[in-house]
Amino acid sequence: MDIKAYIEDLFRYLETFETAYVQFDTEAFLQTYNGIYTVFKTLRQQRDDALDVDRYFLERVKKTPLTSSDLRQLVIQVLITYFESEADTDGQSNRAYLYCRDLRPTKRDATFFEEHLIPILFREGSLNNNYRLHTFFLREIARYINKFARPVDPNLTPEAFAAMSDPQKFLELMQRRMAMGDGLLNDRSSLEFHLQRVDIFNKLGKKNKLFERYLTDWQYLSKTNFWSKVKTSLTEIWGKIKGTFTSFRYFRLVMTQRRAAYLYYGAIILIFIFLAIWIPSKWGSYYNQQLEDFQKHAVEVQQGAVK
């Protein structure tokens, strides 16, 4: 199958997405997209073929408005931009790209991707909430910016990150993962380590399910349960109490000036101790009651069988 057949299949998938989404095959669509992309580099040497593909792209792109769906706009703008960057070496096979660029409010590729395509991608309900498509195009846009626009800034400050819009934050995080690896949380000097330490990821994840899913997949969310919170609180309180007794003079000062605070800490400790005893006790009672009910039911069933 030549590249034109792949291109035709790609546009057929776009039409299916727009008119009959239940029949849309995500994996087949992505295989077709990747199949087209893999040919781009070979077209650098095959200039006649590159011109022919450019004409065919332009013809197919013009048939339907790019804004007919978010997927169409993402696919065409991203794929055609890659085509121009990878295959057009002499400025002769860029007519489809120029046509698409003229439809943009911003002409620079990276700026258009960051300020227009990324907000579309993170719009509520985008791509019919297809997470597989979403991650693919976030990665494609991040890959393009890393490769053709600008390198990742390894020294990006938390303040600069905080100034970004939420969609741009996820683009930045994806770019950093692609350029610097997925072990950034283990690097104490990294932006990601700092953001997790000050609880930015947990706050970001609470905004919507899509953010939470990305951060969970990247293992940027710290998972805590009730008992781990109890343990952390008790450790902190015990540390403060132990510190109080390191000096008699400091202990006397604390007892005279911070009496209310330590009454509060003492009450919390008593509550946690009570819960640590009461919850297992109640659970044990519930378990025993369930076991007794089960045994009683088993006896009744056996007696019924004998009769």
N, C-alpha and C positions, 0 to 999 in steps of 0.2 A: 504494500500500500504506500503510495507516495504522500508527500506532505499535504497536498491539496485535499486528499481524501480525509486526512486527519483534521484539517481545518474545517471541512464540511461537517464532519462528525461533531466537532466542538460546537459549532453554531446550532446544530441539531439538539445537542444537549442543553444549550441555553434556551431554546424554544420550549423544550420539555420542562425545564425548570420554571419557566414563566407561565405555562399554560396547563401543565399536568404534573405538578410537583411529586405526587405520590409515585409516579413512574420514573422519577429522576434517579439515576444510578451514580452515586457520588464517586465511588472508586473507579468506575469506568471513565467518568468525566476527568478525574485527575490523571489517570493513565494517558488519556488522549492529550490533555494539556502538556504533560511531561514529554510525550512522544513528539509533539510539535517543537517544544523547546530544545530538545536534544539535536535537532537538525540545524539550529541557528548557526552554530559555530562552523559547520561544514559549508554553509552558504558564504562565508567570508572569502573562500577561494573560488566558489562557483557563482560568479557574478551574474551570469545570464539567468541562472535559476533564482538567484536572490531578487532580481528585478521582476521575474515572473511571480514569485511568491508575494512580493510587495503589491503588485497589481491585483492579485487575487484577494489578499487581505483587504485592500481598499474597497474592492467591489462588494465583498461580504459585509464589511463594517457599515457601509452606506445604506444597506437595505433596511436596517432597523435602528431607531434612535438608541443611543448608548444608555439613555436614562430610562429605558423601558423596564429595567430591573437593576437592583444593586449588584447582582452577580455579573450581569452583562457589562456594567460599567467597570467593575473591578477587573474582570478577565481581559477586556479589550485594552483598557488603558495600561494595565501592567504588562500584558503579553506583548503588545505592540511596542512598548517602550523597551522591553528586553530585546525585541527583534532589531530595533534601530541600534541599540548599544552593542549587540553581539554580532550582527550580520552586515550592517551597513558600514563599509570601510571607505567608501568614496563619495558619500552624499548622494548617490543615485537611487538607492533603494529605500527611501524614507518617506514616500508619499503618504502611505497609510499613517505613519507616525505624525507627520505634519498635520494631517486632517484631524487626528485625535487631539493633538496639542492645541489646535485652534478652537476646540470646543471647551478648553479649560479656562477657568477664571484666572489661573496662575500658570505661566509658561514653564517655569523651572520644574523639572521632574520631581526632585526630592521634596520641594516645597509643596507641590500639588499633592503628592502622596501623603505627606504629613498633615496638611491643613484641610484636605478635602476627602481623600479616599479613606484615611484612617477613621475620621468621624463617621463616615458612612458605614464602615465595617463594624464599628462599635455602637451604632444606632440600635435602639431596642427592637428586637425581632429581626435584625438583619440576617440575610441569607437563610430565612425561614428557620432560624435558630439551629442551623446545621453546624455543629461545633467542629466537625472534620474540615469543612470548607473554611470555616473561620480561622482555624489555626494555620491552614495551608496558606491563605492569602496574607495573614499577618507575617508569616515567615518569608513569603515571597517579597513583600515590600521591605522588610528588614534586610533581606539579602541584597536587594538592589541598592539600597542606601549604603550599606557597608561596602559593596563592591564598586559602585560607580559614583557615589556622591561624596561621602566623607567617612573617615574611620571613626570608630567608637572612641569616646574620650574616657580612658580608664580612671581619670581623676575627677569625674563628674561629682559635684558637691551635692549634699542632701538639699541645700537651698535651691539649686538649679533644678533638681528633680521635682521638688515641691511646686515650683512655678509652672510646671507643665500641666496640660489638661490630662484627665484620667486616660483617655485613649492613647495620647502621646507617651504616657508613662509606660504603658504596656508595650508599645513599639520600642521604646528605649530599652526596656528589660529584655525583650526578644533579641534586639541587636546585640546587646551585651552577652547574652547567652551564646549566640552564634559566633561571636568574635572571641570570647574569652572562656568559653566552656560553661558547663552547668554545675560547677563546684564552687561558685562564688561565695556561697554562704559560709564556706569553710575558711575563707580568706578574711582575717580580722581587719584588713585594711580596705576591704571592698565596700562599695556603696551598699550592696545588698546586705552585708553583715550588719552595717549600721542601721539600715531601714528595719530589719527584723528586730534588732535590739531595742529600738524605740517604738516598736509595735505598729509601724506604718502599714505593713502588709495585712495585719489583722483588720485594721480600720478600713483599708481599701477593699478587702474581701467582703466586708459587710455591706458594701454599697449595692451590689447586685450579684446574681448567681454566676454570670459569665466571668466577672473578675475573680470570684471565689474559685471557680473551676480552674482557671489558668494558674492561680497562685497555689492551688492544691496540687495540680499536675507538676508544677515546678518545685514542690516541696518547700515553698516559702512561708506557709502558714504553720504556726506553732500550735500543735494540738495539745490541749490540756483537759483533764477530766477533774471531777470533784475532788478525788483524793489527792491528786497532785497539787491542786490549789491549796488544800488543807495543809499538806506537807510544806509547801512553800511558805505559807503564812506562819505556821508554827516555827519554821526555821528562822524566819525574820524576827519574830517576837522573842524567841529564845536567845538569839544573838544580841538583841537589845538588852534583855534582862541580864544575861551573862556579863555584858559590858558594864552594866550598872554596878556589879559586885566586884569589879576589878580594883576599885579604890573606895575606901570607907568614906572619904570626904565627898567623892562624887555620889556615892549612894545616899548620903545624908542630904545632899543638895537635891537629888532627884525626888526623894521622899517628901521634901518640904515644898518643892516648886512644881513637881510634875505628878502629884498624887492622883489627880483625875485621869491622866493619861494611862497610868498603870492600873488603875481600877478598870479602865476600859479594856486594856490588854488582858487583864486577869479574867474579865467576863468572857472575852472571846475564847480564851483557852478552856474555860469551863464548858462553854457551849460545844466546842469541838470534841472535848473529851466525852461529853454526854452523847453527842451524835455517834462517835466512834463505838460506844457501848450499845446505844439504843438501836441503831440501824442493823447491826448483825443479829441482835436479839430478836427484833421483829422479823427479820428474814428467816431466822431459825424457826420461829413460831409458825410462820407461814408455811415453811417447808414441811414441818412436822404435821400440820393440819392437812396439807395436801396428801402426804403419805398415808395418814390415817384414813382419809376419805377414799383413797385408791384401794387400800386394803379392805375396807368395808365393802366397797363396790365389788371387789374380786370375790369376797365370801358370798355375797348375794347372787352373783352370777353362777358360782359353783353350786349353791343350794338349788337354784332354779334348774340347773342342768340335771341334778339328781332326781328331782321331782318329775 
